[in-house]
Amino acid sequence: MILSFKGLKDTSSWEAAGIALPGYDPEALARNTKNAPRWVHFGIGNIFRIFIGGIADRLISEGYLDTGIVCVETYDYEVVDRIYRPFDNLALAVTLHSDGQVDKRVLGSMAEAVKADMADAEARNRLKEIFIAPSLQMVSFTITEKGYALRGTDGSYLGYVARDMVAGPKEVTGAMGILTALLYDRYLAGGAPLALVSMDNVSRNGDKLRAGLLETAEVWTRKGFTEVGFLDYLNDPACISFPLTMIDKITPRPSEAVGEMLRADGVEDMDIVVTAKHTYIAPFVNAERPQYLVVEDTFPNGRPPLEKAGVYMTDRETVNKSERMKVTVCLNPIHTALCTFDCLLGNALFADGMHDPDLAELARRVGYVEGLPVVEDPGILSPRAFLDELMAERFPNPYLGDTSARIAVDISQMTAIRFGENIKAYVARDGSAEALTAIPLAIAGWFRYLLAVDDQGRPFTLSPDPMLGMLTDALSGVRFGEPDSLTGQLKPLLANKTLFGMDLYEAGIGEKIEDMVRDMLAGPGAVRRTLHSRLFGDGK
């Protein structure tokens, strides 16, 4: 069986393999989409395909939508060349249940794939054609937090952003510059309304998208690249909206075990691809069953009936509460807290750590003990029920195959939200966060992880992070087996408001974290001893 328009015509073979096919004609859908695009998505990796693509697939299957998604890649063009186009933009979605059951389905909702290569005349013209179409209602994004960033930790523009600011709309390379240039095309073509919907796992994601876009447009206006009226267009919520969202679905890298299963089913060419930019992707996507998407319902040009596919459409305040529940309490802080300890203690899979009594207790403390007391109930989702599902079904799912090394990617970009918001809440409530133990322990575990030496003194490879060089340089001189080698290297990091959203010494936990790191340096087994004693001992 071949994953292609032609290959899907052999319906009996797919059915015999237990793989569900689209209940519509993907080729006809692609033609409809090309003529009247309604939905564009930037950032076309794994979570987009199985979750957002799955939402569109359901809407199309049930007759609520007659066009698919235009898939735009701004970062890794190999994804288009090696995963989308060879398979006619189809994807094989594999859902891994916690009881071992597997659901397999071909998704045909991704109707077109375009590289956002503004130096390529054909790609640039196609993107312009899409963006000036009055039919276009929404542009959604899963480009990661880095995609919205304009500046580095020193406050200056990132290199490619600085070039985009000087070059203007015709020669942009970064996601925010590309989007601004395409919106300028739309403005010049009559300024039809549009919703720009960040679906990234980022606090107040719509606001971050708006900030990056507006700053780019403001610089270009000052330089004379764009008309002053363009800023008015972007600032008018009746023209351009930036809904907030909360998204949740654990989507690991593609699993070789899943690839082998599909090959055994008779599906050809199911190899995992690792691109030159280190994107792990395959013609299939494997993920868990639970998924949540909460969206602020502000769409000035109309929208697909997303609620028909299980999306929570609501107001801004409810999205904020849902996002804070997930990102600062229930899911992401636990992921970040445990993944570095997993690497230190030799657990490859996140599920393995959840079966470790010490790490399970750390997860419980971060979520139930230190998180739930300072989180608001969003109403549409119960924080306790959400956390219960995570702890009982999602985190321990051994079939998901989610690695702690994957979860540890880009931690520096997330600590301010995943830990900083709760620390701030305790400072606001109690005047200090000194009563906390699990969250400081998680932060200490991250710093100990950055030494790239496990609890037995064996070296391991750190996961990618844009601040990795700065962080490891800052910790130079700190040595495994030598607690006294920690002589103040952590102070500028723990006081860094970019990293944590506040000065952790002012919050009352800076010294505590230093002590925890020092304890973890005391030779083989010190990480385990510190973890256990802080959680089950006197907590000093």
C-alpha positions, 0 to 999 in steps of 0.5 A: 500500500502506498500513501498517495491519491492513487494508492488510496484507491486500493480501499480493500487493502487499507481496510484489511489493515485496519486503517480508516480512509478519508470519507471524502475525495482528497484530490477534489478537496485540494482543487477546492482549496486552491480556488478558494483558500479558507484556512492557512497554517504556519508550522506544519510538523507533527502536532499540526498534522495529527491534531489541527489536521485531524480537526479539519478532517473531521469537519470535512468528513461531517460536511461542515467544511469543503476546503482543506488547510494550506500548509506553510513551512517557514523554517524547514523546507525539507519537510515539504520536499520529503514528507508532504509532496511525495505523499500528496500531502496525506498523513497517517495518524496513529493514536496510541491508547494507554491500554495498548489499543491503536487507531490508524487513519489517513488524513486528507485535510492538508490540501496544499504545502508551500515553502515560505521561501520569499526568494522563490518567485513561484512560492512568493506569488502563490503565498500572495495569491492565497493571502489576498483571497477574500475567502481566507478566514484564518491563519493558524500557527504552531511555529514554537515560541522561537518563531515569535521571538524578535530579540535575544536575551541581551535585548538586541534583534536576532540576526535574521530579524535585524536583516528583515527589519532593514531589508523590508517586505521583499526579502524577509526570511523570519516567520514574523517578517514573512507574515507581515509581508503577506498581510501587507499584500492583503492590505493593499488588495483591499484589506479583507479581515482575517484572524491570526490564531496562534496555537502554540504551547505559549502563554498568551500566545495571541499577544506574542504573535501580535507583538512580533507582527506589530513591531515589524510593521512599525519598523517598516513603516518608519523606514517607508517600506509600508504605508501608515494605513497598514498599521491602522489595519493591523490594529483594528480588531474588526480587521485583524484579530489575535485570538488566544488559545490553549492547546494540549496533545502530547505528540512525540517524535515519530516512533520506529515501533509505529513505523515497523507496525505500519510496514507490517500492515503493508504500508510502504515508505514509512521511514522516519526522516531527520532533516538537516535542521534536526526535524524528526518527522515521518509520513505518519504521526503518533500521538496520545488520544486526549486532546484539548483546544480552547480558542477565543472566539474572535474571527472578523471574517467568519470561521469554520465551525470548529466547535463541531470537532470538539474545540472549545470556543469561548471568551478571552478570560476563559482561554487565559484560565485554561492556558494557565491551568495547563501551562503553569500547573497541570502539564507543562511544569511536570514535564519540565520538572521530570524530564531533566531528572529522567536524563540524570537518572537514566530514564529514556521515556517520560513514562518510565519516570512516572513509574519511579517513586521519587519522580512520581512524588515530584510530579504530584508535588508540582501539580497537586501540592504547589500548583492547584492551590494557586490556579483558577478554575476556567469552568469549562475544564476542571483543573483537578480532573485534568490533572487526574487524567494526566497522572493516571492515563497520559503521563504513564502511557508506555505506548506513547514512546515520548522521550524525556530528551524531546521534552527537554528541548528549549527549556530556557524558553519556558521556565518563566512561564512553567515555573515563574508564574506559580512562584509569582503567585506565591510571592503575591499571596504570601510575600515569599515563595520560600514554602515551595520545595518541588518547584525549586527542586525542579529548577535545581535539577535543570541546572544540574542537568546542564552539566551533561553528566548523569548521576553516575558521572557518565556524560550524556548529550544535552537537548537543543536549546537556544541558550545552551551555550550561554548557560553552559558557559555560565556554569563553567567551573562547576564539577561533578563530585565537587560541591565546593566548585559551586561558588556563585555561578548560579547567582546571575542565572537565578536573578535573571528575569528573562529566564524566570520572570523574576529574581528568584532571590527576591522571591526567597528561593534563590539560596534554596536552589543553590543548596539543592544544586550543591547537594546534587554535585556530591558524587555518584548517587547524589541526585537520587539522594537529594531528590528523595531527601527533599521530597520525603525527608525534612525538606531543608 
